Amino acid sequence: MNFCTQCGTRLEHGWVYCGNCGVLLHKDGIVDNLRQKREMKAISSNDVEEESYFNKGIANSLPKTGSKGNKNVVKGIVVLAIVSLFLIFINLPKEMSEAEYAEYVIDFMVNQEKAFSDFHAGADEKGLYGGEWTEEFHQLEESAEQLQQYIEKSHEQLQNIKPPEGFQTDHEEMLQVSSAYETAATNLVSYIETGDIEQRELMHENQGKAYEFFNNTTFSTPEYEDQLMDKYSEVME
């Protein structure tokens, strides 16, 4: 004797459906409802597992942006900031001693004059510069431009010098000296290129201004006179 496992109704032989609840019966009259439930549950469980596995795979493929990643980013920024500050610090000009600064200024002054002197000597050797300007003066353009570049570079270097305490006023005067030489070099290039006599006169005038500014510094006093003359003798030989 068989009974419906869904509602417990006694089943008659040959029933395809339960006469009470209508559940589908097998041809032998035995309801396999429990098996159906188990199969449905297993299918549902498999679907859930597959979905879970799929989602887990997606999660693993995505970049992790948790707190650990954020900490690493912060650490990287801090390290970069420290390195940047260190590079700035080591590139800052260091304050010179009085002896170092005096030597630098005297070398600077003598070398500026030597640069102009060497140019004039080269022009004289070619039989140029002393007389009236001619087209042949264009031969000196390259030398004049090299002189100008040297003077400009020297000015940039002087700007980056950090003078010792008590020499700030002298340094400002030396910057005026350097600017006057820089302008004189520009005048020279213009004269060589165009033959404008006024530019040659301005060159000499600006060289004179450079001396005037230098005479306002401590380094034009008798205290440094011997050192200055010795350097002139050494370089101008």
Residue, then its C-alpha position, 0 to 999 in steps of 0.5 A: m500500500n502506498f501513500c502520497t508523500q506530499c499529503g499522506t493520502r492513500l494511493e489507489h493503483g493506477w493513479v497518475y496524480c494524487g487524488n487529494c493534492g494533485v501531485l504528479l505520481h510515477k507510473d508505478g503509483i509511487v510519488d518520488n516527491l522527496r527525490q524531486k525536492r532533493e534534486m531541485k535542492a542540489i541543482s540550486s546548491n550547484d548554481v549558488e556554488e558556481e555563482s560564488y566561484f564566479n564572483k570570487g574569481i572576479a574579486n581576485s582579478l580586481p586590484k586590491t585597494g584596501s588599507k594596506g595598499n593605501k599605506n604603501v601609497v602614503k609611504g611612497i609619497v613620504v619617501l619622495a618628499i624626503v628625497s626632494l627636500f634632501l636634493i634641494f638642501i644639497n643644491l643650496p649654495k653654502e656660505m663661503s668663508e671670508a678667505e674663500y670669498a676674497e679669493y673668488v672675487i679677486d679671481f672673478m675681477v681679474n678673469q673678466e679683464k683678461a677675457f676682454s684683453d684676450f679678445h683685443a689681442g686676437a683682433d690686433e693680431k688680425g690687424l683689426y679693431g684698432g682702425e675704422w670698422t670694415e666688413e672684415f670685422h665680421q671675422l671677429e663675430e665668433s670670438a666676440e660671441q664666445l666672450q659674451q657667453y663667458i661673461e654671462k656664465s660668470h654672472e650666473q655663477l656669481q649670483n649663486i654665491k653665498p657671501p660670508e656674513g658681513f660681506q652682503t654689501d660687497h656682494e651686491e656691488m660685485l653683482q653690479v660689477s658683473s652686470a656692467y661687464e655683461t653689458a660691455a660684452t653685449n656692446l662689443v658684439s653689437y659693434i663687431e656686427t654693425g660697426d656702430i661706433e657708439q656701441r664701442e664707446l658704450m663698451h669702454e664706458n661700461q668697463g669703466k663702470a665695472y671698475e667704479f663699482f669694484n672700487n666701492t668694495t672692501f677688495s679695492t682697499p690696501e688690505y687686498e691690494d697685494q693679493l689683487m696685484d699678484k693675481y693680475s701678474e699671474v693671469m696677465e703674463 
